Amino acid sequence: IRLPVFSSAHAHFICKMAAVQGGLVDAVEEKTIKSEPVADATANNSANDARAPSSSPGSGVSPGVNKPAAGAAEDQQTLLAVLQFLRKNNLSESVEILRREAGLPEDSLDQKGGDSTGTGLGGPEADGRTDAGSLLSRVTVSSSAPSKAVAEDQPDVNVVLSAYSQQGDPALYEVYYSGLKKFIETVLDCHRAELSQVFYPLFVHMYLELVYNNHENKAKAFFEKFSGDQECYYQDDLRVLCSLTKKEHMRGNETLLDFRTSKFVLRISRDSYQLLKRHLQERQNNQIWNIIQEHLYIDIFDGMPRSKGQIDAMSGSLAGEAKREANKAKVYYGLLKEPEIELPLDDEDEEAENEEGKPKKKKPKKDNMGSKSKKQDPNAPSQTRIPLPELKDSDKLDKIMNMKEATKRIRLGPDNLPSICFYSFLNAYQGLTAVDLTDDSSLIAGGFADSTVRVWSVTPKKLRKVKSAADLNMIDKESDDVLERIMDEKTASESKILYGHSGPVYGISFSPDRNYLLSSSEDGTIRLWSLQTFTCLVGYKGHNYPVWDTQFSPHGYYFVSGGHDRVARLWATDHYQPLRMFSGHLADITCTRFHPNSNYVVTGSSDRTIRLWDVLNGNCVRIFTGHKGPIHALAFSPNGKFLASGATDGRVLLWDIGHGLMVGELKGHTDTIYSLRFSRDSEILASGSMDNTVRLWDATKAFDLETDDFTAATGHIHLQDNSQELLLGSYMTKSTPVIHLHFTRRNLLLAAGGYNP
Amino acid sequence: MAEERRQKQCSVTLPTESMKAIAESIGVGQLQEESCTALSEEVSYRIKEIAQDALKFMHHGKRRKLTTSDIDNALKLKNVEPLYGFQSQEFIPFRFASGGGRELHFYEEKEVDLSDIINTPLPRVPLDVSLKAHWLSIDGTQPSIPENPPPVPKEQQKVESTEPLKVVKPGQEEDGSIQAKGKDKGLIRLKPRSTHELSVEQQLYYKEITEACVGSCEAKRAEALQSIATDPGLYQMLPRFSTFISEGVRVNVVQNNLALLIYLMRMVKALMDNPTLYLEKYLHELIPAVVTCIVSKQLCLRPDVDNHWALRDFAARLMAQSCKTFSTTTNNIQSRITKTFTKSWLDDKTQWTTRYGCIAGLAELGPDVIKTLILPRLTVEGARIKAVMEGPVISNIDKIGADHVQSLLLKHCASVIAKLRPQPDVVDQYRTDYGYLGPMLCSHVMKARTQAALQAQQVNRTTLTITQPRPTLTVSQSGLSGSTGPRTPSIIKVPSSLALMSQRPGTPSQPSPPATKYIVMATSSGAASTQQVITLSSSQSASPVTTSVHSATSALQPLVKLDSGGSTGLTASRPLQKYIVVSLPPSASSSLEPKSTVIPTPIPSASLDGGLKLERSDSPGVRTQSPH
C-alpha cells in the first residue's frame, strides 16, 4: 500500500532530475505533474465516498487495506511504465532499486517506505521524530489517488495531445460554433446564461484542435472571430492562448496541458442540458458533441437554472467550477481545545490598577474561558488527529501573556474602529517582497529582492545573538542568569540581516515561539533561520522552482510551502523531506496558509482556485472557485469557520468552510490584494492592497447570514451587493503598497509596506 | 474595444526584417524568407511566454513595474541562461541613424576620459533600508501628518468649494452610496455645515508657524515657509492662514511695516506653492492683500530710503501667478485685475508709488498686456517722467518714484519692442514714437538685440550633438521660483530652504516657451552647491540677465557664466568645478518671431515633475561645454 505514494513521488523526483539533465524530458516531467490533478479529483471523490463511514481520524489506516483490487493491477502497469522510462534514460541504478522495492511484499514495503523517509532525521529531538513518523504512517487513503494518477500517466506527451487529432473539416468549425452561438442566443432567457458557459471551453478546445491539426490560419481566423465573445475574466488565458499558433508550441505549454488534462467543469440544470443535447443531436453536430463529451464535465442538477449573476460569481477559474462532490467532505473546522494552563495568581499589577475587588471578577472570567474550551466543539478535530509538539515552558508563558493581553483587548466594531500603525520600509528601492510580524508584535521581518532577510525589533529590546562558542565556554554555567549571560550584548542591534538565499525572498514566516524564521525564495529553497544565533539552520530543498510562499503552523513544528511547481508541500522542521505533497492545482501556488487548528492548509493559486487540504491524509477537501485572477492573499477567521481570499482582481471573497460555500464578496480595492487579516475576535476584516489603501470591513455583518439547507445542498448562492455597507473605513497611504497586516493581541492593527517614492 | 485590442495581440509578431538583422549580427548572411517567418513566429511566441512568466515575478515582487531581473528569473524558469549584467541608464540604449539608404541601430559608446572618472568623487552609498512607523489611523480617523496623504484631495476640496451639496466626507470615497441613500429616503439634502475645528496639534502648529513666519529668526521662517509649501495636511488650517494674511496686511499697511508685509507675501507664495491646497476658496481674502502690497501709496516709513519697490515687484509676480493659475471664465480674475490697475494708472492724481505698482502688476501679466496696455501710453508716461526729472525739484520722493517707473518701463518694454519693431533701431524714430523715453528705449532695445546675437553665437559654438532625445540634467532654483527670473528683488533674501530644495535631483526648468535656454550649474567647492536656470529671450537685451545676477545679494547667489567676455570676475572669485550648459537650439524661425520673445515667467515649483518630462521629450539636442 505504501508503494504507490512512494513510487509516484519517487518517479516524480527522478523525472525532475532527468529534466535537469536534458531539456527533452521537460515535457514528460510537465505531464507527470499535470496529469495528477484529473486522477486526483476523480480519485478523491471516490475515496471520499468510500471513506464517508470511516472518516474518524483514528481509523486512517484501515481504509487503505480495503484498497480495490483493480488498484494492484494498475500499480503493476504504473511500475512498468516508470521502469521503462527510467531505462530509457539510462538510470539503471534507480531501475534496480525500484525493481527490488517493487518485488518486496507489501507490508514490509510499507515499513521500508517509512524508514527510508525517516532516515533523514538527523535531529536528536525524539518528539519530533515520532510526530512525523506517525504522520507519515497514516498516509493511506491518499495513496490511492496518486496511484491512479501514475496509472493514467501516459509516458509520452503526444498521447495527451493526440486526443486532438480527430479530424473534422477545419472550415466547418466556425460554422459549428456560430451555429451553436445562434442557438444559444435564441433559447429562453433562463437557459441562456447557463448554456453560455459552454462557449469558453468549447472555444478553447476548438481552437486547440485547429492548431493541433496544423490549420494555423483557420485557427487564427477562428480566434479573431470569437475571442471577443468570451467573458472578460478569461482574458488572461486568452492572451496565453493567442500566442500559441503552432503545433510545436503546444508541447510543453503548461496552460494548454491544463486545458487538456483537466476536464472543464460546468454546472448546468437538467433542463438546459437537455435543450443543448437535443439541439446538438438534431443538427448532427458531432464535432461539438464530441468535444463536450471528451473535454467537459457537465455537472447536472435538478431544479431551476441559475441566473447570470449566480454563474458569474462562481466561474472564472482555469478549469471551471468545482464539482459539487468536491466540497462535500466533512471538514473539522473547529478549534483545538486550549491546553489548560494554570494562570499565576500574582497579577499584582492588575490588582494595583483596580483595587475594587476586580480580581473577583476576573477569576470567574477565567473559569468561563476554561469551561468553554472544555466543551468539545463538535466541529473540532480530535486533539490528537495531527500529532502536535508538546508545549514548552516558554510556550506556556507566552500563552499566559497572550491571555493577559487579551483581557486588555479592545472590542472592535463598526463604531469602534482600530487604530492603524503603519511600518514603512524606506529606501527599499522597490525591493521589499515579503513581510511578517511575530504574534506578539515584537519582531518584524522583511524579505527583499536582493536575497536578504532582515529582522527588526520594534520594541526597545534590541536583537542579541548567542555568544560564540569560545565565549560561551567562559560563562559560569551555574549562575542564575545564565540565559542572560549567553547573549552577546556587544553586537546587539535593532536589526539583523540574514544572508543565504540566492534569489528574491518571496515568503517569510516567524515560528510561533519566535525562535525560528522561515523564508522561501526564488532559488527554490526554504530556509530555516535561528533567531537565537541569527544563522541559517536548514535549507529545505524540494521545490525546484521558485517558492512563492511558506507559513509556519500555528502550533509550530510543521510548515507548508507552495510555489511554481504547483505542488504544496508540508514539512516538519526536523525533516529535510516533505511529509505531504498536495498536488492538484493547475498553476502556480501563490499563497499558503495554515488553519488555526493546524489540521488543514489552504492554498491559493494562479489557476484562480483555492484548495483546502487535509494535513492528515493529503486529500483536497474543498475547492473554491470564483476569483477572476491569481489569488495573493488568504486569511482564516480566528474561529476557524471562515476564510477570506483576495486576488489580483481587487475583490475579497468570503467562504464558509463548513458548508463549502461562498458567502460574500467585498468590492472596493482597485488593485491586487496582498494582505488580509481578521481582528482577534473576528469582528473586523482588514485588507491591504497594491492600490495603497488599507480597508476595514465589517466581518460580523458579512458572516451574519443563515445558510439554508437548499443553498447548502445545491451550492447556488445569492450574493448581495453590500460591499458599501460593509466597508467601514479606507485609509490611503502616501505611496506605499500594503503588503502585510497584523492585529496585535490588543487589536491594534499593524500594517507594513515598502515606500515607493 | 477590448475585442479590437485582443485581435491585435493575436497578430503581433516580430517583423522578419528583425530576424534578418539579428542573423546578420551573428554572421549569417543570407537567411531565407521562409526561415525568417518561421523564426519570427517562434521567437515571438517564446518572447510572449517569457514575458508572461516575468509578470508572475513582478506580482510576487509586489511591484507595478516589470524589471529586467523579472525577465532574468523567467528565463531561469525555462532553463535558459539569463542575460547577466543587462542594465542601462536609459530607457532604450540604442541610437538610430540613417543615411545612404541604410538604417542603423547602434549602441552609443562614448569615449570616456579615465582621468575624469578617477577624479570624480565616488557616488554616495545608497541609503540602507530602514523602518519607520507612523499612525495611518487613530480610532478610525486618519491624522493629517506629512506621512499620510493629504486628508482631502485637491479635487475634493474643489468639489467642496464649488458644489457644496455634493460634499463627501473624507474616508468615504464612494459618494454613490451616500447620495443614493439620501435619494432613497427622500430626504432634503441640506447644505452641510463645514466644520473648521482644529485639533490641539493643529492649533499648536498654526501658532508656531504664524509666529515663525512673522518672527525675527530668518532660519525659522524659512523652515516654516517650507512647511507651508510642502505639508499636505494644511487644508483645514487654510481659512485661518488666509485670514491671518489679509488681516496682517491691513494692519501693517497702515503701520507701514515693510518687513512684515514682505513676510506675509512670502506666506502667500508658500501657500500657492503647496500642491495639495485648493486656494480658490480664499482668493477673496488673498487677492486684495496682494493687490494692496502692489499699489498702496505708502508701504514703508521712509519711502525715500526703503526698497518697497522690491515688495511691489514680488507681489506683482504673485498676482500674475495667481491670475495664471486661478483665472477662469467665471471669476475673470485677470481681466478684473487688469482693469483695476489700468484705472488707477490712468488717473492723473495717482502717486508715483502706486503708478509703479500698477505698471509692475500689468507688466507681469505678460507681453500681450504690455503690448496692448503699456506701449500706447509710453509717450504720455514719458512726458510725465520728464516733467518730474527735468522740471523744478518738488520733492525727492517724486523724483525717485519717477526714476523707478522709468527703469521699470524700460526693462519691460525693451524686450517686447525688440520683437515688435523691425531693425534698424533709429533713435529719432523712437523719439517720435515714444517721446521722452524713446532714446533710452532705443539703446535698451539694441542691447537686447546684441545679447540675443551673442547667444546665437554661443549656440553655434557647441561641440557635441546627439540626435536622440535623452534625459537632460537640468537643475533649477526651485525654492523661490519667483526669484529665479532675471529680476530678483534685492531685499527679499533667498531663504535657506533653497539649499534644501536644490538637493532634489533633476529639477527641471521651464517647459517650452523659451527659444533658447541656458542651464548653468555651478558647483562651488565649499559648502552648498547652487544651480540656476537662466532663461533668455533669444534675440536682444542683455541687460536683464546681468542686472539680475548682480542684484541678488544673498550668499547663495547663483553663478552665471554666459560667455568668456562677460563676467570673468565672478568666475575667478568663486572656484568653479564644472559647467554644464544645456541648450535648446531655436527651432529655426521661432527665435525671430516677435511673439515668442518673452522673458518667461518662472513656473511655479509645483509642476516640477511635469517639467522634467517635457524637458526630456522636447529637447532635441544636448550640448555640453567643457569647463572654462
Interface residues (C-beta under 8 A of the other chain):
Chain A: G23 D26 K220 F223 E224 S227 G228 C232 Q235 L238 R239 V240 C242 S243 L244 T245 K246 E248 H249 N253 N416 L417 P418 S419 I420 C421 F422 Y423 S424 F425 L426 N427 A428 Y429 Q430 G431 L432 T433 I444 G446 F448 A449 R454 W456 V458 S495 G503 P504 Y506 E522 Y545 P546 W548 H564 D588 T590 S606 P630 H632 T648 G668 T672 Y674 M690 V694 Q724 E725 L727 L728 G729 S730 Y731 M732 T733 K734 P737 I739 L749 A751 G754
Chain B: A2 E3 R6 Q7 Q9 C10 S11 E41 E42 S44 Y45 K48 E49 Q52 K56 F57 H59 H60 G61 K62 R63 R64 K65 T67 S69 N73 K76 L77 N79 P126 L127 D128 V129 S130 L131 K132 A133 H134 W135 L136 S137 I138 D139 G140 Q142 E147 N148 P149 G171 Q172 E173 E174 G176 S177
